[in-house]
């Protein structure tokens, strides 16, 4: 297929290995990035190639590239090799031609090392570099290196590269800093700093930046990335994928480029088949709010992520405010989980019209919804201090809701036995009854038809009260459970397994290359 303005050619270039296992894993890095990009939602807009040995076999491979990414050695005095494109004048002229036509450029970690003359020559493309050589040509570092224990901090949360990226990332990594910059370069946007460095001036602690070049191209450079295990961090991975999209001239999704980490075996399978794993089941988890913490969402949110990530086919993005439901393209996700209620939130006033339309459109397109515990009380006219948030359609999307003006209630928090009502459903198959410590809700309001999956006997009503069910809304699947008041339920093996299955079941219809989930 020919490369077009809407389809970008990305070339990932790995240098020769020079360090021990686990550090400077250039080949593994480009192979992982290729797998991540080709499994992304925008895979049909990309052509991704990688080269090892520091340079493609033919120069033609990069002549029409939209982005060149280098993860290679850089020379440090008499140690190691030069960054590959400064090794010959022929390569430099080719790079100059690529940059002049606006090709994107990304340099990772050791690829930022340049001798003084070469560094000054490429400064227009990179915006900064690690300068190891003094004016006499000696190995006398201007730039510096720090060891383990640093934190990457986002310096600009508004840049597309920062979308969906955590404000801080814990590192056990080697960081290069006090880079040589063009002072006050207006083209440069800081992305990552390491505030704890004993640095003089903001530029000195800058370890990741984006550059809007005068030739119309874009560059991203970071000195982080010594250890390969950093790719297991969701935000580290997302920032780099966002940077690739941005530097290649693609729009970065509002929530960032979704992905999950792939093991070496999975990468090999994805790149060389034939038994490649399915692309991830992209899941958006909304938890909160700040005025309603006695449902312990600050504890349940990490537990829910932990449970879902035990299924390597699931990738989870967490948010703590409903605003992204209005701002993001929800088609980037297969399933939305609601662990949120706007109790006492008189400020937010619920969902705005864009969020409502987005959520309904998401369901119409086959998106799945999983509703946890008191999320069924959200956006309801009976909510204390938040009645103005009332959204009647929510009561058709979420089939059973808590009505403070009605008879909704729960047994005192405590232990009770759960019985499986439908042992043949994809979510419950093979799972028997179990004990759980939670709130047992009853008298939830609603008349939308539901299919009950499990129940428990209420001490207050003396009845077997439904605690989980499935339903549909405009073509999308809905799973709702009333369990999940705090972390206790999420430590029960049966609850954990059924939550993973519920996410797979709910997201089944929207998958383009789906999990082999059985559907009722």
VEXKOL-752718 format. One line per field, with one value per residue (C-alpha): residue in three letters; chain; x, y, z; residue number from 1. Coordinates in pm, whole numbers. Layout:
<badrens>
vexpa: ALA,...
guse: A,...
xx: X,...
yy: Y,...
zz: Z,...
tikol: NUM,...
</badrens>
This chain:
<badrens>
vexpa: UNK,UNK,UNK,UNK,UNK,UNK,UNK,UNK,UNK,UNK,UNK,UNK,UNK,UNK,UNK,UNK,UNK,UNK,UNK,UNK,UNK,UNK,UNK,UNK,UNK,UNK,UNK,UNK,UNK,UNK,UNK,UNK,UNK,UNK,UNK,UNK,UNK,UNK,UNK,UNK,UNK,UNK,UNK,UNK,UNK,UNK,UNK,UNK,UNK,UNK,UNK,UNK,UNK,UNK,UNK,UNK,UNK,UNK,UNK,UNK,UNK,UNK,UNK,UNK,UNK,UNK,UNK,UNK,UNK,UNK,UNK,UNK,UNK,UNK,UNK,UNK,UNK,UNK,UNK,UNK,UNK,UNK,UNK,UNK,UNK,UNK,UNK,UNK,UNK,UNK,UNK,UNK,UNK,UNK,UNK,UNK,UNK,UNK,UNK,UNK,UNK,UNK,UNK,UNK,UNK,UNK,UNK,UNK,UNK,UNK,UNK,UNK,UNK,UNK,UNK,UNK,UNK,UNK,UNK,UNK,UNK,UNK,UNK,UNK,UNK,UNK,UNK,UNK,UNK,UNK,UNK,UNK,UNK,UNK,UNK,UNK,UNK,UNK,UNK,UNK,UNK,UNK,UNK,UNK,UNK,UNK,UNK,UNK,UNK,UNK,UNK,UNK,UNK,UNK,UNK,UNK,UNK,UNK,UNK,UNK,UNK,UNK,UNK,UNK,UNK,UNK,UNK,UNK,UNK,UNK,UNK,UNK,UNK,UNK,UNK,UNK,UNK,UNK,UNK,UNK,UNK,UNK,UNK,UNK,UNK,UNK,UNK,UNK,UNK,UNK,UNK,UNK,UNK,UNK,UNK,UNK,UNK,UNK,UNK,UNK,UNK,UNK,UNK,UNK,UNK,UNK,UNK,UNK,UNK,UNK,UNK,UNK,UNK,UNK,UNK,UNK,UNK,UNK,UNK,UNK,UNK,UNK,UNK,UNK,UNK,UNK,UNK,UNK,UNK,UNK,UNK,UNK,UNK,UNK,UNK,UNK,UNK,UNK,UNK,UNK,UNK,UNK,UNK,UNK,UNK,UNK,UNK,UNK,UNK,UNK,UNK,UNK,UNK,UNK,UNK,UNK,UNK,UNK,UNK,UNK,UNK,UNK,UNK,UNK,UNK,UNK,UNK,UNK,UNK,UNK,UNK,UNK,UNK,UNK,UNK,UNK,UNK,UNK,UNK,UNK,UNK,UNK,UNK,UNK,UNK,UNK,UNK,UNK,UNK,UNK,UNK,UNK,UNK,UNK,UNK,UNK,UNK,UNK,UNK,UNK,UNK,UNK,UNK,UNK,UNK,UNK,UNK,UNK,UNK,UNK,UNK,UNK,UNK,UNK,UNK,UNK,UNK,UNK,UNK,UNK,UNK,UNK,UNK,UNK,UNK,UNK,UNK,UNK,UNK,UNK,UNK,UNK,UNK,UNK,UNK,UNK,UNK,UNK,UNK,UNK,UNK,UNK,UNK,UNK,UNK,UNK,UNK,UNK,UNK,UNK,UNK,UNK,UNK,UNK,UNK,UNK,UNK,UNK,UNK,UNK,UNK,UNK,UNK,UNK,UNK,UNK,UNK,UNK,UNK,UNK,UNK,UNK,UNK,UNK,UNK,UNK,UNK,UNK,UNK,UNK,UNK,UNK,UNK,UNK,UNK,UNK,UNK,UNK,UNK,UNK,UNK,UNK,UNK,UNK,UNK,UNK,UNK,UNK,UNK,UNK,UNK,UNK,UNK,UNK,UNK,UNK,UNK,UNK,UNK,UNK,UNK,UNK,UNK,UNK,UNK,UNK,UNK,UNK,UNK,UNK,UNK,UNK,UNK,UNK,UNK,UNK,UNK,UNK,UNK,UNK,UNK,UNK,UNK,UNK,UNK,UNK,UNK,UNK,UNK,UNK,UNK,UNK,UNK,UNK,UNK,UNK,UNK,UNK,UNK,UNK,UNK,UNK,UNK,UNK,UNK,UNK,UNK,UNK,UNK,UNK,UNK,UNK,UNK,UNK,UNK,UNK,UNK,UNK,UNK,UNK,UNK,UNK,UNK,UNK,UNK,UNK,UNK,UNK,UNK,UNK,UNK,UNK,UNK,UNK,UNK,UNK,UNK,UNK,UNK,UNK,UNK,UNK,UNK,UNK,UNK,UNK,UNK,UNK,UNK,UNK,UNK,UNK,UNK,UNK,UNK,UNK,UNK,UNK,UNK,UNK,UNK,UNK,UNK,UNK,UNK,UNK,UNK,UNK,UNK,UNK
guse: A,A,A,A,A,A,A,A,A,A,A,A,A,A,A,A,A,A,A,A,A,A,A,A,A,A,A,A,A,A,A,A,A,A,A,A,A,A,A,A,A,A,A,A,A,A,A,A,A,A,A,A,A,A,A,A,A,A,A,A,A,A,A,A,A,A,A,A,A,A,A,A,A,A,A,A,A,A,A,A,A,A,A,A,A,A,A,A,A,A,A,A,A,A,A,A,A,A,A,A,A,A,A,A,A,A,A,A,A,A,A,A,A,A,A,A,A,A,A,A,A,A,A,A,A,A,A,A,A,A,A,A,A,A,A,A,A,A,A,A,A,A,A,A,A,A,A,A,A,A,A,A,A,A,A,A,A,A,A,A,A,A,A,A,A,A,A,A,A,A,A,A,A,A,A,A,A,A,A,A,A,A,A,A,A,A,A,A,A,A,A,A,A,A,A,A,A,A,A,A,A,A,A,A,A,A,A,A,A,A,A,A,A,A,A,A,A,A,A,A,A,A,A,A,A,A,A,A,A,A,A,A,A,A,A,A,A,A,A,A,A,A,A,A,A,A,A,A,A,A,A,A,A,A,A,A,A,A,A,A,A,A,A,A,A,A,A,A,A,A,A,A,A,A,A,A,A,A,A,A,A,A,A,A,A,A,A,A,A,A,A,A,A,A,A,A,A,A,A,A,A,A,A,A,A,A,A,A,A,A,A,A,A,A,A,A,A,A,A,A,A,A,A,A,A,A,A,A,A,A,A,A,A,A,A,A,A,A,A,A,A,A,A,A,A,A,A,A,A,A,A,A,A,A,A,A,A,A,A,A,A,A,A,A,A,A,A,A,A,A,A,A,A,A,A,A,A,A,A,A,A,A,A,A,A,A,A,A,A,A,A,A,A,A,A,A,A,A,A,A,A,A,A,A,A,A,A,A,A,A,A,A,A,A,A,A,A,A,A,A,A,A,A,A,A,A,A,A,A,A,A,A,A,A,A,A,A,A,A,A,A,A,A,A,A,A,A,A,A,A,A,A,A,A,A,A,A,A,A,A,A,A,A,A,A,A,A,A,A,A,A,A,A,A,A,A,A,A,A,A,A,A,A,A,A,A,A,A,A,A,A,A,A,A,A,A,A,A,A,A,A,A,A,A,A,A,A,A,A,A,A,A,A,A,A,A,A,A,A,A
xx: 0,151,233,-11,-51,-283,-62,277,601,793,1145,1287,1666,1847,2218,2462,2440,2705,2571,2464,2122,1841,2015,2042,1830,1816,1691,1427,1311,1247,1079,852,769,683,451,288,231,93,-147,-267,-605,-433,-239,-411,-252,102,372,635,977,1281,1650,1929,2301,2249,2135,1901,2052,1956,1935,1611,1442,1453,1431,1051,1013,779,965,1310,1363,1713,1787,2161,2494,2654,3027,3173,3536,3709,3418,3131,3025,2897,2525,2492,2397,2713,2944,2973,2915,2687,2455,2464,2364,2079,1965,1984,1760,1513,1502,1466,1147,1002,1070,1014,1305,1322,1640,1627,1871,2230,2148,2175,2559,2755,3104,3111,3129,2863,2641,2644,2570,2259,2135,1884,1723,1746,1728,1978,2233,2472,2803,3096,3373,3522,3656,3997,3846,3900,3655,3541,3167,2961,2649,2599,2467,2274,2197,1891,1591,1481,1129,1026,786,566,670,384,54,-101,131,-7,281,150,-201,-298,50,92,229,523,691,905,1241,1514,1717,2021,1940,2145,2098,2249,2221,2364,2075,2031,1958,1593,1507,1145,1092,1138,860,974,811,1001,1217,1380,1313,1522,1844,2077,2053,2107,1820,1518,1702,1957,1695,1522,1548,1276,1157,959,1079,877,1151,1173,1170,819,931,894,1146,1127,1439,1470,1771,1562,1534,1844,1657,1428,1186,1072,857,637,526,199,284,642,516,229,450,679,391,233,568,591,242,308,650,515,242,-48,-311,-256,-582,-709,-636,-305,-212,-341,-123,-22,324,421,666,951,754,449,657,808,463,322,604,658,332,142,-7,-9,-205,-510,-467,-540,-889,-865,-1049,-1124,-1174,-1348,-1319,-1406,-1511,-1316,-1627,-1723,-1444,-1625,-1677,-1298,-1243,-885,-831,-1055,-915,-566,-720,-945,-646,-447,-728,-768,-396,-376,-534,-250,-499,-645,-497,-645,-643,-758,-924,-1065,-1290,-1571,-1447,-1259,-1592,-1669,-1321,-1183,-1267,-1426,-1396,-1035,-1174,-1360,-1501,-1574,-1579,-1766,-1634,-1766,-2053,-2104,-2242,-2230,-2070,-2266,-1983,-1953,-2328,-2284,-2207,-2223,-2410,-2099,-2018,-2372,-2372,-2026,-2127,-2446,-2258,-1996,-2268,-2439,-2111,-2093,-1886,-1921,-2005,-1922,-2093,-1949,-2131,-2250,-2177,-2544,-2626,-2464,-2642,-2970,-3220,-3218,-2843,-2768,-2638,-2616,-2975,-2920,-2698,-3001,-2972,-3280,-3109,-2853,-3135,-3181,-2809,-2763,-3070,-3083,-3005,-3002,-3295,-3258,-3622,-3737,-3677,-3317,-3110,-2852,-2780,-2514,-2165,-2059,-2008,-2265,-2287,-2330,-2514,-2474,-2809,-2690,-2399,-2387,-2319,-1976,-1911,-2008,-1936,-1744,-1767,-1948,-2090,-1856,-1835,-1780,-1764,-1951,-2273,-2570,-2784,-3154,-3456,-3259,-3491,-3547,-3760,-3515,-3503,-3194,-3044,-2945,-2612,-2580,-2776,-2743,-2996,-3059,-3088,-3319,-3562,-3525,-3515,-3255,-3154,-2994,-2637,-2520,-2682,-2633,-2837,-2808,-2828,-2849,-2636,-2377,-2343,-2378,-2260,-2359,-2254,-2354,-2040,-1736,-1789,-1422,-1122,-1255,-1468,-1186,-966,-1210,-1087,-1437,-1508,-1174,-1228,-1583,-1472,-1209,-1466,-1722,-1482,-1409,-1780,-1880,-1611,-1678,-1886,-1661,-1345,-1192,-950,-1102,-1033,-1181,-1442,-1760,-2074,-2411
yy: 0,339,589,880,1199,1014,702,756,567,519,378,258,223,14,35,-244,-386,-256,-314,-611,-769,-535,-208,-30,-304,-137,-429,-533,-171,-123,-462,-379,-37,-191,-439,-166,60,-219,-321,35,167,370,80,131,477,350,162,62,-79,-136,-176,-315,-249,128,189,35,-190,69,447,424,293,638,873,892,829,1049,971,838,706,623,415,358,423,764,820,916,998,677,471,336,427,752,796,622,921,1117,832,950,1263,1065,981,1337,1473,1224,1327,1692,1621,1431,1707,1977,1814,1802,1441,1377,1277,1099,1030,806,790,721,850,1199,1175,1378,1516,1893,1961,1706,1818,2179,2063,1866,2113,2256,1911,1797,2115,1968,1692,1538,1719,1506,1701,2033,2306,2135,1813,1631,1396,1645,1634,1950,1733,1501,1157,1053,700,529,660,960,1072,1200,1493,1626,1982,2064,1883,2056,1915,1624,1403,1440,1314,1040,1041,1042,1358,1165,837,652,554,313,442,626,983,1227,1594,1941,1891,2142,2354,2659,2906,3013,2819,2923,2605,2384,2263,2092,1750,1583,1720,1559,1822,1649,1703,1958,2160,2529,2660,2489,2382,2181,1940,1899,1537,1523,1786,1840,2063,2239,2287,2576,2327,2223,1895,1782,1623,1453,1383,1219,1106,857,490,310,4,-198,-265,98,-6,-195,140,250,620,579,365,600,911,751,630,975,1125,894,992,1362,1370,1175,1435,1226,1347,1209,1076,1280,998,916,611,304,-4,-287,-428,-734,-999,-1107,-1418,-1209,-963,-1249,-1391,-1055,-978,-1322,-1511,-1711,-1740,-1369,-1263,-1043,-671,-547,-490,-115,-21,320,322,626,650,923,1182,1402,1473,1109,898,669,423,402,450,553,195,16,186,31,-305,-299,-221,-497,-746,-650,-646,-1007,-1067,-971,-898,-598,-246,-2,378,542,882,1052,1313,1263,1551,1318,1153,1480,1558,1222,1005,714,491,442,211,-119,-101,175,89,320,328,681,864,1240,1232,1581,1718,2040,2194,1945,1926,1590,1522,1793,1735,1634,1362,1228,1215,1057,785,703,696,468,222,247,151,-166,-40,-225,-80,-222,-54,-112,-76,280,403,314,615,871,1149,1099,1360,1215,1260,1477,1817,1697,1654,1904,1645,1429,1249,1031,839,709,503,328,273,151,-69,-65,253,372,602,807,911,551,231,162,46,-207,-448,-344,-392,-749,-1100,-1292,-1583,-1525,-1781,-1816,-1782,-1869,-2116,-2131,-1765,-1671,-1457,-1720,-2053,-2288,-2055,-2171,-1981,-1776,-1563,-1189,-894,-598,-397,-601,-362,-420,-241,-83,112,35,-162,-232,-612,-772,-1120,-1196,-1373,-1399,-1318,-1309,-1345,-1009,-1008,-708,-829,-1205,-1233,-1345,-1007,-978,-851,-872,-886,-816,-601,-414,-51,48,-247,-221,-474,-375,-567,-432,-555,-415,-549,-328,-101,-129,-349,-658,-780,-724,-966,-1256,-1485,-1542,-1168,-1101,-1368,-1256,-893,-994,-1203,-923,-683,-936,-1011,-644,-559,-856,-685,-389,-592,-579,-858,-979,-1215,-1558,-1491,-1692,-1483,-1573
zz: 0,-92,179,177,375,609,631,789,737,1060,1063,1396,1400,1663,1730,1804,2155,2393,2745,2953,2952,3057,2971,2634,2478,2139,1931,2184,2205,1833,1807,2101,1956,1620,1792,2002,1702,1485,1761,1820,1714,1443,1292,957,937,989,804,1059,974,1190,1117,1333,1322,1336,978,718,453,192,222,27,341,499,201,223,597,799,1121,1208,1560,1682,1990,1963,2126,2115,2143,2480,2418,2309,2438,2230,1877,1731,1675,1335,1122,1212,1110,749,547,314,601,729,389,372,721,623,324,542,801,534,403,756,856,1227,1450,1786,1983,2289,2580,2464,2115,2268,2302,2048,2014,2029,1653,1556,1842,1728,1375,1471,1733,1485,1459,1820,2028,2274,2328,2582,2541,2659,2484,2588,2361,2356,2226,2555,2727,2989,3041,3032,3068,3366,3464,3772,3886,4030,4220,4016,3926,3587,3625,3345,3269,3030,3071,2770,2504,2296,2413,2770,2694,2936,3094,3472,3633,3775,3682,3934,3790,3880,3592,3466,3362,3156,3240,3209,2835,2588,2461,2248,2530,2546,2230,2149,1946,2251,2483,2805,2851,3138,3415,3718,3988,4255,4060,4209,3891,3834,3627,3475,3161,3357,3495,3157,3036,2771,2525,2206,1924,1654,1395,1151,860,965,1119,1478,1712,2050,2253,2593,2792,2994,2905,3030,3159,2935,3222,3200,2903,3149,3294,3128,3129,3008,2722,2641,2635,2377,2161,2183,2080,1779,1664,1722,1556,1258,1211,1339,1583,1932,2084,2379,2622,2458,2251,2435,2469,2692,2749,2546,2661,2434,2335,2247,2045,1849,1785,1680,1441,1294,1366,1287,1637,1715,2025,1979,2016,2369,2500,2563,2880,3032,3411,3566,3946,4197,4313,4554,4768,4795,4940,5181,4899,4903,4532,4606,4724,4477,4165,4193,4287,3980,3758,3924,3861,3497,3427,3542,3203,2971,2693,2881,2880,3135,3132,3458,3490,3799,3644,3389,3170,2929,2845,2667,2536,2424,2127,2313,2007,2119,2388,2387,2740,2992,3363,3600,3956,4006,4171,4184,4540,4699,4382,4345,4143,3862,3794,3627,3263,3003,2678,2484,2738,2723,2345,2339,2585,2396,2065,2221,2319,1979,1814,2023,2315,2644,2984,3328,3625,3972,4306,4377,4024,3981,4200,3972,3779,3966,4079,4433,4490,4796,4682,4322,4207,3927,3758,3679,3346,3278,2996,3246,3398,3064,3017,3376,3431,3814,4007,4366,4438,4757,4731,4699,4894,4791,5089,5198,5482,5728,5593,5663,5532,5329,5085,4712,4497,4120,3940,3590,3594,3213,3135,2998,3308,3567,3397,3625,3926,4239,4533,4750,5063,5043,5283,5137,5141,5018,4813,4753,4603,4321,4091,3724,3480,3194,3136,3290,3308,3669,3724,4102,4419,4799,5082,5254,5632,5607,5341,5384,5004,4753,4615,4269,4286,3924,3583,3217,2981,2653,2549,2181,2073,2350,2630,2996,3301,3641,3984,4321,4488,4537,4838,4930,4866,5046,4754,4508,4703,4655,4373,4229,4217,4050,3786,3708,3672,3416,3231,3245,3076,2802,2762,2749,2495,2270,2003,1928,1874,1528,1613,1933,2213,2164,2430,2440,2439,2566
tikol: 1,2,3,4,5,6,7,8,9,10,11,12,13,14,15,16,17,18,19,20,21,22,23,24,25,26,27,28,29,30,31,32,33,34,35,36,37,38,39,40,41,42,43,44,45,46,47,48,49,50,51,52,53,54,55,56,57,58,59,60,61,62,63,64,65,66,67,68,69,70,71,72,73,74,75,76,77,78,79,80,81,82,83,84,85,86,87,88,89,90,91,92,93,94,95,96,97,98,99,100,101,102,103,104,105,106,107,108,109,110,111,112,113,114,115,116,117,118,119,120,121,122,123,124,125,126,127,128,129,130,131,132,133,134,135,136,137,138,139,140,141,142,143,144,145,146,147,148,149,150,151,152,153,154,155,156,157,158,159,160,161,162,163,164,165,166,167,168,169,170,171,172,173,174,175,176,177,178,179,180,181,182,183,184,185,186,187,188,189,190,191,192,193,194,195,196,197,198,199,200,201,202,203,204,205,206,207,208,209,210,211,212,213,214,215,216,217,218,219,220,221,222,223,224,225,226,227,228,229,230,231,232,233,234,235,236,237,238,239,240,241,242,243,244,245,246,247,248,249,250,251,252,253,254,255,256,257,258,259,260,261,262,263,264,265,266,267,268,269,270,271,272,273,274,275,276,277,278,279,280,281,282,283,284,285,286,287,288,289,290,291,292,293,294,295,296,297,298,299,300,301,302,303,304,305,306,307,308,309,310,311,312,313,314,315,316,317,318,319,320,321,322,323,324,325,326,327,328,329,330,331,332,333,334,335,336,337,338,339,340,341,342,343,344,345,346,347,348,349,350,351,352,353,354,355,356,357,358,359,360,361,362,363,364,365,366,367,368,369,370,371,372,373,374,375,376,377,378,379,380,381,382,383,384,385,386,387,388,389,390,391,392,393,394,395,396,397,398,399,400,401,402,403,404,405,406,407,408,409,410,411,412,413,414,415,416,417,418,419,420,421,422,423,424,425,426,427,428,429,430,431,432,433,434,435,436,437,438,439,440,441,442,443,444,445,446,447,448,449,450,451,452,453,454,455,456,457,458,459,460,461,462,463,464,465,466,467,468,469,470,471,472,473,474,475,476,477,478,479,480,481,482,483,484,485,486,487,488,489,490,491,492,493,494,495,496,497,498,499,500,501,502,503,504,505,506,507,508,509,510,511,512,513,514,515,516,517,518,519,520
</badrens>
